[in-house]
Amino acid sequence: MIASCGSNRRGRPITRPLEQRLRVLGDLCAPYARIADVGAGQGRLSRRLAEKGAVVYATERTPRGVTALQRYLAHTPITVLEGDGLGPLVGHVPFDAVVMAGMGSVVIQHILDQRTQLGYRPRFVIQVVQGMIAVHRYLWNRRALVHSAQFVQERGRIYATWVVTFPPSDEPVGDWSSRGLLHEFAGDPLWSEVCGHETQIRQTRLARSLPESERMRIQEELQYWQGQWELATLDRS
Ligand SMILES: C[S@@+](CC[C@H](N)C(=O)[O-])C[C@H]1O[C@@H](n2cnc3c(N)ncnc32)[C@H](O)[C@@H]1O
């Protein structure tokens, strides 16, 4: 396990074990032979994927990020590319899966918006740090096919993780409403915890003064999350 964790900027080994959220991504990517890790950071996931036998390309947005990543991934067979989102993948042999992890919902949506540039439809393995509902809405509105969805908890934080493919059209086709929020996670062991958290967030927001339309929207969402939370708590008792 430790051997899979790479080296730091000075070439010294990183000895901490791989994070649980990255291990889950490694397992989800196991069926795929060619994988692009977009926004690879220190390349910890890329390294794990390469060790499992995949052909891996790791990207970073800036020259500085790429220089650091190259250092982290020195002496591995992983190809490092520079550029924004999916841009650097264009023109390469198609990837079976594109992973994006450790980013917020705005960046993830920005990158997913570039998907038609690829000219083919890979699986996207997505793990969002913040803004899981925004990503759910994005996927729902585009009728993305969700192959799997699960939560991963690490250091008090819950990461939503999806494996999806998109239909051929890149136009938003859905008309999202608050109904069915995150329904793809409803059987997850962490579902009741997420429902409780989302309920609390909305109760706090409603305690502030808000424009009427926003108040109504939050109230509607609160009803949903409270209902789900009650159901999930009943299921567990
Ligand atoms: C917090 S790190 C996560 C690294 C790794 N994916 C992980 O999950 O541990 C986010 C990385 O995404 C990169 N990034 C942010 N926006 C990007 C974009 N538009 N295209 C490519 N990389 C991006 C950042 O430079 C940063 O290294």
The ligand as an SDF file (V2000), in Angstrom:
LIG
                    3D

 27 29  0  0  0  0  0  0  0  0999 V2000
   -7.7220   19.3500   -4.9930 C   0  0  0  0  0  0  0  0  0  0  0  0
   -6.8610   18.7920   -6.3820 S   0  0  0  0  0  0  0  0  0  0  0  0
   -7.3900   17.1250   -6.5270 C   0  0  0  0  0  0  0  0  0  0  0  0
   -6.3310   16.2540   -7.0800 C   0  0  0  0  0  0  0  0  0  0  0  0
   -6.7420   14.8110   -7.3270 C   0  0  0  0  0  0  0  0  0  0  0  0
   -7.6450   14.7110   -8.4610 N   0  0  0  0  0  0  0  0  0  0  0  0
   -7.3850   14.2090   -6.1040 C   0  0  0  0  0  0  0  0  0  0  0  0
   -8.5960   13.9290   -6.1280 O   0  0  0  0  0  0  0  0  0  0  0  0
   -6.6810   14.0180   -5.1110 O   0  0  0  0  0  0  0  0  0  0  0  0
   -7.6770   19.5450   -7.7720 C   0  0  0  0  0  0  0  0  0  0  0  0
   -6.7420   19.6410   -8.9710 C   0  0  0  0  0  0  0  0  0  0  0  0
   -7.4970   19.9780  -10.1220 O   0  0  0  0  0  0  0  0  0  0  0  0
   -6.7230   20.8650  -10.9100 C   0  0  0  0  0  0  0  0  0  0  0  0
   -7.6520   21.6090  -11.7690 N   0  0  0  0  0  0  0  0  0  0  0  0
   -8.5330   22.5610  -11.3930 C   0  0  0  0  0  0  0  0  0  0  0  0
   -9.2080   23.0160  -12.4560 N   0  0  0  0  0  0  0  0  0  0  0  0
   -8.7600   22.3100  -13.5300 C   0  0  0  0  0  0  0  0  0  0  0  0
   -9.0670   22.3210  -14.9100 C   0  0  0  0  0  0  0  0  0  0  0  0
   -9.9960   23.1560  -15.4110 N   0  0  0  0  0  0  0  0  0  0  0  0
   -8.4140   21.4670  -15.7270 N   0  0  0  0  0  0  0  0  0  0  0  0
   -7.4800   20.6320  -15.2340 C   0  0  0  0  0  0  0  0  0  0  0  0
   -7.1380   20.5860  -13.9400 N   0  0  0  0  0  0  0  0  0  0  0  0
   -7.7640   21.4100  -13.0880 C   0  0  0  0  0  0  0  0  0  0  0  0
   -5.9990   21.7260   -9.8800 C   0  0  0  0  0  0  0  0  0  0  0  0
   -4.8420   22.3060  -10.4110 O   0  0  0  0  0  0  0  0  0  0  0  0
   -5.6970   20.7260   -8.7650 C   0  0  0  0  0  0  0  0  0  0  0  0
   -4.4290   20.1360   -8.9050 O   0  0  0  0  0  0  0  0  0  0  0  0
  1  2  1  0
  2  3  1  0
  2 10  1  0
  3  4  1  0
  4  5  1  0
  5  6  1  0
  5  7  1  0
  7  8  2  0
  7  9  1  0
 10 11  1  0
 11 12  1  0
 11 26  1  0
 12 13  1  0
 13 14  1  0
 13 24  1  0
 14 15  1  0
 14 23  1  0
 15 16  2  0
 16 17  1  0
 17 18  1  0
 17 23  2  0
 18 19  1  0
 18 20  2  0
 20 21  1  0
 21 22  2  0
 22 23  1  0
 24 25  1  0
 24 26  1  0
 26 27  1  0
M  CHG  2   2   1   9  -1
M  END
$$$$
